[in-house]
Amino acid sequence: MWGGGFPGGRASGHMVGRGACILVAMLFLAGIVFGAVAVKALGDDQKAELLSYVDALMRGVTRYTEPVKRGAVLQASVLNNLKTAAATWFLGVTVIGMPLVMAIVFTRGFVLGFTVSFLVEELGYRGLLLSAAAVLPHNLLAVPALLSLGMMSLSFSFTLVASAGARRGIDFLSQFTRYSLWAMVLTAVILLSSGIEAIVTPSILGVVGSRMM
């Protein structure tokens, strides 16, 4: 993606992009693994508390009231996703924020790994169904978009670092504009997932929950 302005040519740009892609994938998978392992470290009291929360959530979803709750879910999801996307974009520009971008990717994997592993371990096949209903719909868009944004952020930072030590610099304005435009597109996809989380996911959860209660 950055090959046109990268010192050393398009091949070097592709290498940077490939390296960023591999790093993001490894961090996300590591987060999932650590999240699953963290479930094993929970005590019985902690598991009981989380299960009571899940039970209360399911009872609430099966009696979902349209205007207020869905609006609140949408608002919270949009704000959280917008903050995450903006932070990921900004950290890519600062270069020194690369470790925080990695932390964002790792944390998203950790949360998903922990949530799915906990539900499946404690509820068996019902937990698997619950995970599919509660986690899958909006994350089908949110996760690929966030990982792509994280990859672009790291790639842009790597490009800036490499150009600083090269004889020929990059066309910063062109690269920054391209990076920002793609970030906006991916942010729009992430925000679309917020709509799915607020509208589609509760409906699916209501159906699944009514059969599980």
C-alpha distance (Angstrom), angle and dihedral (degrees) to the residues before:
residue distance angle dihedral
M1 . . .
W2 3.78 . .
G3 3.80 97.3 .
G4 3.82 95.5 108.1
G5 3.80 94.6 66.0
F6 3.78 101.3 25.5
P7 3.81 118.3 116.1
G8 3.78 107.7 -109.0
G9 3.78 95.9 30.5
R10 3.77 141.0 -92.0
A11 3.81 94.6 -44.3
S12 3.80 90.9 59.8
G13 3.77 90.0 48.4
H14 3.78 91.0 53.4
M15 3.81 90.1 49.8
V16 3.80 90.4 53.0
G17 3.81 91.6 48.8
R18 3.81 92.1 47.1
G19 3.79 91.5 48.5
A20 3.82 91.7 50.2
C21 3.80 90.8 47.8
I22 3.81 92.6 51.7
L23 3.80 91.7 46.5
V24 3.82 93.0 50.6
A25 3.81 91.9 47.5
M26 3.81 91.8 49.7
L27 3.81 92.5 48.1
F28 3.79 92.6 48.9
L29 3.81 93.1 48.0
A30 3.81 90.4 45.8
G31 3.80 88.8 52.7
I32 3.81 90.9 52.3
V33 3.81 91.5 49.7
F34 3.81 93.6 47.4
G35 3.81 90.1 46.9
A36 3.79 90.7 53.6
V37 3.81 91.2 47.3
A38 3.81 91.2 49.0
V39 3.80 89.6 61.7
K40 3.80 89.0 63.2
A41 3.80 89.7 56.2
L42 3.81 94.2 57.7
G43 3.77 117.7 110.3
D44 3.80 123.2 -129.7
D45 3.80 91.9 -104.1
Q46 3.78 92.1 52.0
K47 3.79 91.6 48.4
A48 3.79 91.4 49.1
E49 3.80 90.9 50.3
L50 3.81 92.3 49.9
L51 3.79 91.5 47.0
S52 3.79 91.1 52.0
Y53 3.79 88.5 51.8
V54 3.81 91.3 50.4
D55 3.80 90.4 48.5
A56 3.81 92.0 49.9
L57 3.80 90.2 47.5
M58 3.80 92.6 51.6
R59 3.79 92.5 48.1
G60 3.79 89.1 51.2
V61 3.80 93.8 47.8
T62 3.79 93.4 52.0
R63 3.82 87.5 57.6
Y64 3.80 95.0 40.8
T65 3.81 116.5 168.7
E66 3.77 111.2 -147.5
P67 3.82 112.9 -141.3
V68 3.78 108.7 38.7
K69 3.77 104.5 31.7
R70 3.77 97.8 41.9
G71 3.77 90.1 45.9
A72 3.78 90.3 51.1
V73 3.81 91.8 48.4
L74 3.80 90.9 49.2
Q75 3.79 93.2 48.4
A76 3.80 93.9 48.0
S77 3.80 93.0 45.3
V78 3.80 93.7 47.7
L79 3.80 92.5 49.0
N80 3.81 93.8 47.0
N81 3.79 94.2 45.8
L82 3.79 92.7 44.2
K83 3.80 91.3 51.6
T84 3.81 91.3 48.4
A85 3.81 93.7 48.0
A86 3.81 93.4 45.4
A87 3.80 91.8 47.6
T88 3.81 91.8 49.2
W89 3.81 91.5 50.4
F90 3.81 93.9 45.6
L91 3.80 94.5 46.6
G92 3.79 89.6 54.8
V93 3.79 90.1 58.1
T94 3.79 94.0 49.0
V95 3.84 93.8 53.9
I96 3.81 90.8 -157.3
G97 3.80 87.0 71.7
M98 3.81 93.0 69.4
P99 3.83 93.5 104.9
L100 3.81 89.6 54.0
V101 3.81 91.0 51.5
M102 3.79 87.8 53.0
A103 3.81 89.2 48.8
I104 3.82 91.1 52.5
V105 3.81 91.7 52.5
F106 3.81 92.5 44.9
T107 3.80 92.2 48.1
R108 3.81 93.1 51.9
G109 3.79 89.3 52.8
F110 3.79 91.3 46.0
V111 3.81 93.4 52.5
L112 3.80 92.4 48.8
G113 3.79 93.3 45.5
F114 3.79 92.7 47.5
T115 3.81 95.1 46.2
V116 3.79 97.1 47.7
S117 3.82 94.5 40.9
F118 3.80 92.9 49.2
L119 3.79 94.4 49.2
V120 3.79 94.0 45.7
E121 3.81 93.8 45.0
E122 3.78 94.5 48.5
L123 3.81 101.7 34.4
G124 3.80 103.8 26.5
Y125 3.80 115.2 -155.5
R126 3.82 89.7 -3.5
G127 3.79 88.2 58.2
L128 3.78 89.6 51.3
L129 3.80 90.8 52.8
L130 3.78 90.7 45.5
S131 3.80 91.2 50.2
A132 3.79 91.4 50.3
A133 3.80 90.8 50.5
A134 3.80 98.9 41.6
V135 3.80 102.8 33.9
L136 3.79 109.3 25.1
P137 3.85 107.7 58.9
H138 3.81 101.4 60.9
N139 3.80 95.6 27.4
L140 3.80 90.6 61.0
L141 3.80 84.3 75.8
A142 3.79 103.1 23.2
V143 3.81 99.1 53.8
P144 3.84 99.2 48.7
A145 3.81 90.5 43.8
L146 3.80 93.7 48.5
L147 3.80 92.7 45.9
S148 3.80 90.4 48.9
L149 3.80 90.3 50.0
G150 3.80 90.6 48.4
M151 3.80 90.6 49.7
M152 3.80 91.3 49.9
S153 3.79 91.4 47.3
L154 3.80 92.7 52.6
S155 3.81 91.8 42.6
F156 3.79 91.2 52.6
S157 3.81 91.2 48.6
F158 3.81 91.8 48.0
T159 3.79 89.1 50.6
L160 3.81 92.2 52.4
V161 3.80 91.9 47.8
A162 3.79 93.2 48.6
S163 3.80 93.3 46.4
A164 3.80 90.8 52.5
G165 3.81 90.3 65.4
A166 3.79 96.6 38.8
R167 3.77 128.5 92.0
R168 3.76 92.5 -127.3
G169 3.79 118.2 50.5
I170 3.79 128.4 -151.5
D171 3.76 131.3 -102.2
F172 3.79 91.3 -101.5
L173 3.80 97.0 -173.9
S174 3.79 92.7 51.8
Q175 3.79 93.4 45.7
F176 3.82 92.7 44.6
T177 3.81 92.0 49.4
R178 3.80 92.1 49.8
Y179 3.79 91.7 46.4
S180 3.81 92.6 48.6
L181 3.81 94.1 47.3
W182 3.79 92.3 51.4
A183 3.80 89.3 46.0
M184 3.80 89.4 54.7
V185 3.82 91.5 50.9
L186 3.80 92.0 49.6
T187 3.79 91.1 45.4
A188 3.80 88.9 54.5
V189 3.81 88.9 53.5
I190 3.80 90.6 49.0
L191 3.80 90.6 50.3
L192 3.80 89.5 49.1
S193 3.79 86.9 57.9
S194 3.81 87.1 56.8
G195 3.78 88.9 60.8
I196 3.79 90.1 50.7
E197 3.80 89.9 48.5
A198 3.80 91.7 52.3
I199 3.81 99.6 40.3
V200 3.80 112.2 19.7
T201 3.81 102.2 32.3
P202 3.85 95.7 54.4
S203 3.80 90.3 49.5
I204 3.81 92.0 52.2
L205 3.79 90.4 44.0
G206 3.80 89.9 51.2
V207 3.80 91.3 55.5
V208 3.80 94.1 44.2
G209 3.80 92.8 42.2
S210 3.80 94.0 51.1
R211 3.81 89.3 55.8
M212 3.79 93.2 46.1
M213 3.81 99.9 45.6
